[in-house]
C-alpha cells in the first residue's frame, strides 16, 4: 500500500468535521513557487486547482444563507419540476 492509498483510507474513516479542519492544512502543504508578489505560480494538477477553486466558491457562498427547501424551490422555478420515477 502506498502512502497516498494509506492517507486516502485514513481520510475515508474521519468524520466530516475533522476533514474540514484538515483541508486548510493540506492546502498549505502543497508546494508552490512565487513568481512575484501579485501572482503565484503553482505546481498543481488541473484537478487540484479545480478543487481549490470550488473550495473558494464555497467560502464565498456562505454569506448567502438559504435552506435546502429554498434551493429546491429556486431550481424548480428555473428548470421546472423534476419527477423521479422508476423505469419499467
Buried (B, 14 or more C-beta within 10 A) or exposed (E): EEEEEEEEEEEEEEEEEEEEEEEEEEEEEEEEEEEEEEEEEEEBEEEEEEBBEEEEEEEEEEEEEEEEEEEEEEEEEEEEEEEEEEEE
